[in-house]
């Protein structure tokens, strides 16, 4: 009978979803969201790698950092060239516990293929290429409804 308890625990643990964090939701004013690129200039054929850096300046809290709550936008002037949500496949939620003072960066950067996106162009075999030759672009990001406080400027050469 003493062996029944561990077996029951093992069976109960298999296939169960991880427990959701138990802290309060994050307060947007306590979060610092920053747009990050891996370089400031990209030669012909190099694709920009786009990331988010998130700093929790408040108490421990929970935030959905999944792709459902992330938006990456590449603009040149007032012209929106690319948006991560235009052709997003299978967005997902990921609730995490952010400790006070914790800094989190994207687990893997998103690659911009240097083309214009729109919801109408998702199945297109060819999309308009972004102008290069020193054209300046800005990356704007948001996560969990909180917009970045900066843009990451970069050039396509």
Order of alpha helices (4+ residues) and beta strands (2+ residues): alpha-beta-beta-beta-beta-beta-beta-beta-beta-beta-beta-beta-beta
